[in-house]
Amino acid sequence: MIESDWVEEVLVLALKGRLDSVNAGAVELQITDEIKRGANRLVLDFSEVPYVSSAGLRVVLVVAKRLKEVGGKLVLIGLTPSVHEVFAISGFLQILTVCEDRDAAMAKLGE
């Protein structure tokens, strides 16, 4: 469900498949464990996520909150049109940082 890759001091997590009530708890646990282990700059890659439910949105919100608590940053990339629409309708695009691709995200996290 999640492939991880460290690029310099940034953890890039590529999510695979739907992010919904079936797997949201496990995804949240895996990502928050990474934060507890010291990852404080994260890129979440949604390019292979065809669907995000309200449970999936909650995961992203929890991750953003945890990172804020430790002075970290979160950037989302690869939002498919349908997933982008879910984030837009929910108002999350106004509170989260979204970039086109990994290079743009890395530049944003370097600011």
FENTA-V873245 format. One record per residue. RES is the residue in three letters. PHI is phi in radians with two decimals (999 if undefined). Layout:
# FENTA-V873245
res & phi
RES & PHI
RES & PHI
This chain:
# FENTA-V873245
res & phi
MET & 999
ILE & -2.31
GLU & -1.85
SER & -1.99
ASP & -2.65
TRP & -1.49
VAL & -2.13
GLU & 0.99
GLU & -1.88
VAL & -1.98
LEU & -1.66
VAL & -1.76
LEU & -1.98
ALA & -1.68
LEU & -1.44
LYS & -2.23
GLY & 1.52
ARG & -1.19
LEU & -2.01
ASP & -2.48
SER & -1.09
VAL & -1.15
ASN & -2.15
ALA & -1.02
GLY & -1.07
ALA & -1.17
VAL & -1.13
GLU & -1.03
LEU & -1.06
GLN & -1.10
ILE & -1.26
THR & -1.16
ASP & -1.09
GLU & -1.09
ILE & -1.15
LYS & -1.07
ARG & -1.44
GLY & 2.01
ALA & -1.22
ASN & -2.17
ARG & -2.25
LEU & -2.14
VAL & -2.04
LEU & -1.80
ASP & -1.70
PHE & -1.76
SER & -1.09
GLU & -1.97
VAL & -1.98
PRO & -1.44
TYR & -2.67
VAL & -2.27
SER & -1.63
SER & -1.08
ALA & -1.13
GLY & -1.19
LEU & -1.06
ARG & -1.05
VAL & -1.01
VAL & -1.09
LEU & -1.12
VAL & -1.08
VAL & -1.08
ALA & -1.06
LYS & -1.13
ARG & -1.06
LEU & -1.13
LYS & -1.08
GLU & -1.07
VAL & -1.82
GLY & 1.28
GLY & -1.64
LYS & -2.36
LEU & -2.25
VAL & -2.29
LEU & -1.76
ILE & -2.36
GLY & 1.21
LEU & -1.21
THR & -1.19
PRO & -0.94
SER & -1.21
VAL & -1.24
HIS & -1.01
GLU & -1.08
VAL & -1.07
PHE & -1.14
ALA & -1.18
ILE & -1.08
SER & -1.32
GLY & 1.49
PHE & -1.18
LEU & -1.13
GLN & -1.44
ILE & -2.02
LEU & -2.02
THR & -1.66
VAL & -2.15
CYS & -2.15
GLU & -1.17
ASP & -2.63
ARG & -1.08
ASP & -1.07
ALA & -1.13
ALA & -1.14
MET & -1.09
ALA & -1.12
LYS & -1.10
LEU & -1.24
GLY & -1.44
GLU & -1.22
